[in-house]
Amino acid sequence: MPEPNWDHSLEETVFGRILLRTKERIQALGLISIEPDHIQVRKLAWVDEVELAPPYIIVSPRAEITNWPDGTNEQDETQYAVLISMVLANSRDLTTKGMGLQLSWREAIRRSFQNKSIVSWPEMVLPSNCFFIQSYVESGDQFIEPAKRMQYDAQYWLVRFRVREPRT
């Protein structure tokens, strides 16, 4: 069996481009107290601080959905799900310490993705005759449990991207 090509670029896939444009859009927000290189695309929603010191934001893929009645005779409508997780170090402080920072991040990111279309996001150009229709934000969980056990304040939510793709 041949060795897989691990160097396949994210830019070559619809989902990869969505992940990269999501990361770039968050970086462009200039969020307080977070360096642009601490906003990354990863396979998993969080990493421990040995790899990346908090605060950081991870953009990761979740399952896509194609509903059979959506679309047209020539195109399917697929919803690509992207998980955005925000991680801060926390010493089990359950007061409002750090809460204002988190809320400012959440508001900025939510506003940047809620009900956006190609008109308001022209950078979202997709390959292979695919067309970005709209993004919308679903509520996420207040905490990522494994991160919470390691004394991180980690929150996430889901952004769905509606895309028209050619039927083949």
C-alpha positions as CSV (number, residue, x, y, z in Angstrom):
1,M,0.0,0.0,0.0
2,P,1.5,3.4,-1.0
3,E,2.3,6.0,1.7
4,P,-0.4,8.8,1.9
5,N,0.6,12.2,0.7
6,W,0.6,14.1,4.1
7,D,1.6,17.3,2.4
8,H,-1.8,17.8,0.7
9,S,-2.6,21.5,1.2
10,L,-5.6,22.7,3.1
11,E,-6.1,25.3,0.3
12,E,-6.9,22.5,-2.1
13,T,-10.1,21.5,-0.3
14,V,-13.4,23.3,0.5
15,F,-13.2,22.5,4.2
16,G,-9.5,23.5,4.4
17,R,-10.2,26.9,2.9
18,I,-13.1,27.4,5.3
19,L,-10.8,26.6,8.2
20,L,-8.0,28.9,7.0
21,R,-10.3,31.8,6.2
22,T,-11.9,31.4,9.7
23,K,-8.5,31.6,11.3
24,E,-7.6,34.6,9.2
25,R,-10.8,36.4,10.0
26,I,-10.3,35.9,13.8
27,Q,-6.7,37.1,13.5
28,A,-7.8,40.2,11.7
29,L,-10.1,41.1,14.7
30,G,-7.0,42.1,16.7
31,L,-8.3,40.5,19.9
32,I,-6.9,42.0,23.1
33,S,-4.2,39.9,24.9
34,I,-3.9,37.3,22.2
35,E,-1.1,37.1,19.7
36,P,-2.0,36.3,16.0
37,D,0.2,33.2,16.1
38,H,-1.8,31.9,19.0
39,I,-4.8,31.6,16.7
40,Q,-4.3,28.3,14.9
41,V,-6.0,25.6,12.8
42,R,-5.7,22.2,14.5
43,K,-7.3,18.8,14.4
44,L,-8.4,19.0,18.0
45,A,-10.2,21.7,19.9
46,W,-7.5,22.3,22.5
47,V,-3.9,21.6,23.4
48,D,-2.0,21.6,26.7
49,E,0.3,24.5,27.4
50,V,3.4,22.4,26.7
51,E,2.6,22.8,23.0
52,L,1.0,26.3,23.1
53,A,0.8,28.6,26.1
54,P,-2.6,30.2,26.8
55,P,-4.3,32.3,25.8
56,Y,-5.0,30.8,22.4
57,I,-7.8,30.1,20.0
58,I,-8.1,26.8,18.0
59,V,-10.1,26.5,14.8
60,S,-10.9,22.8,14.2
61,P,-13.2,20.8,11.9
62,R,-16.4,19.0,12.9
63,A,-18.7,16.8,10.9
64,E,-20.2,18.3,7.7
65,I,-23.9,17.7,6.8
66,T,-25.5,17.3,3.4
67,N,-29.3,17.2,3.6
68,W,-30.7,15.5,0.5
69,P,-33.6,18.0,0.0
70,D,-31.4,21.0,0.1
71,G,-29.7,22.3,-3.0
72,T,-30.7,22.1,-6.7
73,N,-30.7,19.6,-9.5
74,E,-27.1,20.3,-10.1
75,Q,-25.8,21.3,-6.7
76,D,-25.9,20.0,-3.1
77,E,-26.0,22.3,-0.1
78,T,-23.4,21.2,2.5
79,Q,-23.0,22.6,5.9
80,Y,-19.4,22.6,7.1
81,A,-19.1,22.8,10.9
82,V,-16.1,24.6,12.5
83,L,-15.4,24.5,16.2
84,I,-13.8,27.7,17.6
85,S,-12.3,27.1,21.1
86,M,-10.9,29.8,23.4
87,V,-8.5,28.7,26.1
88,L,-7.1,30.8,29.0
89,A,-5.1,29.6,32.0
90,N,-7.1,29.6,35.2
91,S,-6.3,28.6,38.8
92,R,-9.9,27.4,39.4
93,D,-11.0,31.0,39.9
94,L,-14.7,31.0,39.6
95,T,-15.1,34.8,40.2
96,T,-15.4,37.3,37.3
97,K,-11.6,37.4,36.9
98,G,-10.8,37.2,33.2
99,M,-14.5,37.1,32.3
100,G,-14.6,40.5,30.7
101,L,-11.7,39.5,28.3
102,Q,-13.5,36.3,27.4
103,L,-16.8,38.1,26.8
104,S,-15.1,40.7,24.6
105,W,-13.6,37.8,22.5
106,R,-16.9,36.0,22.3
107,E,-18.8,39.1,21.1
108,A,-16.2,40.0,18.5
109,I,-16.0,36.5,17.1
110,R,-19.7,36.0,17.1
111,R,-20.4,39.3,15.4
112,S,-17.7,38.4,12.8
113,F,-19.4,35.1,11.8
114,Q,-23.2,35.5,12.5
115,N,-25.2,35.7,9.3
116,K,-22.3,36.5,7.0
117,S,-22.5,36.0,3.2
118,I,-20.1,36.3,0.3
119,V,-21.1,40.0,0.1
120,S,-19.8,40.7,3.6
121,W,-16.9,38.1,3.4
122,P,-15.4,38.4,-0.1
123,E,-12.2,36.5,0.9
124,M,-14.3,33.3,1.3
125,V,-13.5,32.0,-2.2
126,L,-13.8,28.3,-2.6
127,P,-12.4,25.8,-5.1
128,S,-14.1,23.6,-7.7
129,N,-17.3,25.5,-8.6
130,C,-18.3,25.7,-4.9
131,F,-20.0,28.8,-3.6
132,F,-20.2,30.1,0.0
133,I,-23.8,31.0,0.9
134,Q,-23.9,32.0,4.6
135,S,-22.3,31.4,8.0
136,Y,-24.1,31.2,11.3
137,V,-23.2,30.7,14.9
138,E,-24.6,27.9,17.1
139,S,-24.3,28.1,20.8
140,G,-21.4,26.1,22.2
141,D,-20.6,24.7,25.6
142,Q,-19.4,26.9,28.4
143,F,-16.5,24.5,29.2
144,I,-14.4,21.9,27.5
145,E,-14.3,19.3,30.3
146,P,-10.8,17.8,29.8
147,A,-9.3,21.3,29.7
148,K,-11.3,22.3,32.8
149,R,-9.9,19.4,34.8
150,M,-6.4,20.7,33.9
151,Q,-7.3,24.2,35.2
152,Y,-7.9,25.9,31.9
153,D,-10.8,28.1,31.2
154,A,-11.8,26.7,27.8
155,Q,-15.0,27.6,26.0
156,Y,-16.2,26.8,22.5
157,W,-19.0,27.3,20.0
158,L,-19.8,26.0,16.5
159,V,-19.9,28.0,13.3
160,R,-21.7,26.5,10.3
161,F,-20.9,27.4,6.8
162,R,-23.5,26.7,4.1
163,V,-21.9,25.9,0.7
164,R,-23.3,24.9,-2.7
165,E,-21.2,22.2,-4.3
166,P,-21.6,20.5,-7.7
167,R,-23.1,17.1,-7.8
168,T,-20.7,14.7,-9.5
